[in-house]
Amino acid sequence: MSLFARGLSILDGVFRRNRMESGMDEEIRFHVARYADDLERTGIPRAEAERRARREFGPLEPVKEECRQARGLRLLDETVQDLRYAVRSLRRSPGFAAVSILTLATGIGANTAIFTLVDRWVLRPLPYHDAGNLVSISTVAAKGGVGTTAAADLYDWRSSAKASKPSADGPSPSTRSPQAATRSRSSAWRPMPSSFPCSASRRSLAAASCRRTMFPAPLRWPFSAAASGTRASVAAAM
Amino acid sequence: VAKQQDLLQGTLDLLILKAVSLEPVHGYGILLRIQQLSGGRLQIQQGSLYPALYRVETRGWIKSEWGESENNRRAKYYRLTAAGRRQLQTETETWSRLSAGVTGVLSAEPERL
């Protein structure tokens, strides 16, 4: 059996419903008339032959219903009936209809809002290559207290790191600060800009983020930050 | 006389395919042909023929078109499709195997066990 043929036949039935219904009626009428002809030929009067032919065929509606079912139209019919019934019921009690619609709308709206937030904040990765390796940098004062890190500090740290080891660009996990060891999800400090190629498909967002958070050259731990009385630490992975 | 409800499930479809395979024919003609070919031993209930025809057509095994009947009435004629011909062959083989099996069981005698 071809599924395609069955699908076509059902579609044909749906779109040409009226034609199918009248075709079905005509086909059954033809059948009964032909049977009546045959009965008449055996000597039965025409009127009696027609009555008998109709009786022997049986009730028409169950046969037609089975034919529609065979065409796969029953589900469609029942769905349409259910929809009509729903519309009638809602019209009868507009107050109930309004409350139902409002409840549904509120529920759907709340769900959509929550999903959107979860999707943006939790499910979607950041628009960078290897987003799991991104880190944010905080400055921890000697007396405690975490603050933001000034860009100028970072440039300083970067140039001193260059001066001490200009060609180094690998991870150095052994040199993290104590805070970093306890608070960081990142296992090591890594070279930054080369690890941050912006995703081409999200260019504008990525470009904006690059301007805010990226630095033009490799930056390595440890930084010579003791002089300014602060320690830099890798505080948390983004 | 075996009535339609006595026929095995699916047998009506097979009989329809065979009747239609001989030449295009309308629904009433299918009944007459099955009756004639079975020597009057098989009589299909008139009401159950059309749902079966629609089912077989929906499966793509037969195709229908309107034409003129022998007494100039408009009638819907059914003919076998290529898929229907393959189905007829498959079902005929299945029927032969089933029939041979049942006959084998029914012809069993104590001394041949």
HADDOCK unambig.tbl for C-alpha pairs under 7 A between the chains (distance, minus, plus):
assign (segid A and resid 1 and name CA) (segid B and resid 59 and name CA) 5.80 0.50 0.50
assign (segid A and resid 1 and name CA) (segid B and resid 60 and name CA) 6.87 0.50 0.50
assign (segid A and resid 2 and name CA) (segid B and resid 59 and name CA) 6.53 0.50 0.50
assign (segid A and resid 2 and name CA) (segid B and resid 60 and name CA) 6.62 0.50 0.50
assign (segid A and resid 5 and name CA) (segid B and resid 59 and name CA) 6.20 0.50 0.50
assign (segid A and resid 5 and name CA) (segid B and resid 60 and name CA) 5.13 0.50 0.50
assign (segid A and resid 6 and name CA) (segid B and resid 58 and name CA) 5.05 0.50 0.50
assign (segid A and resid 6 and name CA) (segid B and resid 59 and name CA) 4.91 0.50 0.50
assign (segid A and resid 6 and name CA) (segid B and resid 60 and name CA) 6.21 0.50 0.50
assign (segid A and resid 9 and name CA) (segid B and resid 58 and name CA) 5.35 0.50 0.50
assign (segid A and resid 27 and name CA) (segid B and resid 75 and name CA) 6.49 0.50 0.50
assign (segid A and resid 27 and name CA) (segid B and resid 76 and name CA) 6.44 0.50 0.50
assign (segid A and resid 30 and name CA) (segid B and resid 75 and name CA) 6.62 0.50 0.50
assign (segid A and resid 31 and name CA) (segid B and resid 28 and name CA) 5.44 0.50 0.50
assign (segid A and resid 57 and name CA) (segid B and resid 46 and name CA) 5.45 0.50 0.50
assign (segid A and resid 57 and name CA) (segid B and resid 47 and name CA) 5.65 0.50 0.50
assign (segid A and resid 58 and name CA) (segid B and resid 47 and name CA) 6.43 0.50 0.50
assign (segid A and resid 63 and name CA) (segid B and resid 47 and name CA) 5.88 0.50 0.50
assign (segid A and resid 63 and name CA) (segid B and resid 51 and name CA) 6.78 0.50 0.50
assign (segid A and resid 66 and name CA) (segid B and resid 51 and name CA) 5.49 0.50 0.50
assign (segid A and resid 67 and name CA) (segid B and resid 50 and name CA) 6.56 0.50 0.50
assign (segid A and resid 67 and name CA) (segid B and resid 51 and name CA) 4.31 0.50 0.50
assign (segid A and resid 67 and name CA) (segid B and resid 54 and name CA) 5.92 0.50 0.50
assign (segid A and resid 70 and name CA) (segid B and resid 51 and name CA) 6.11 0.50 0.50
assign (segid A and resid 70 and name CA) (segid B and resid 54 and name CA) 5.86 0.50 0.50
assign (segid A and resid 70 and name CA) (segid B and resid 55 and name CA) 4.73 0.50 0.50
assign (segid A and resid 71 and name CA) (segid B and resid 54 and name CA) 6.39 0.50 0.50
assign (segid A and resid 71 and name CA) (segid B and resid 55 and name CA) 6.42 0.50 0.50
assign (segid A and resid 71 and name CA) (segid B and resid 58 and name CA) 5.98 0.50 0.50
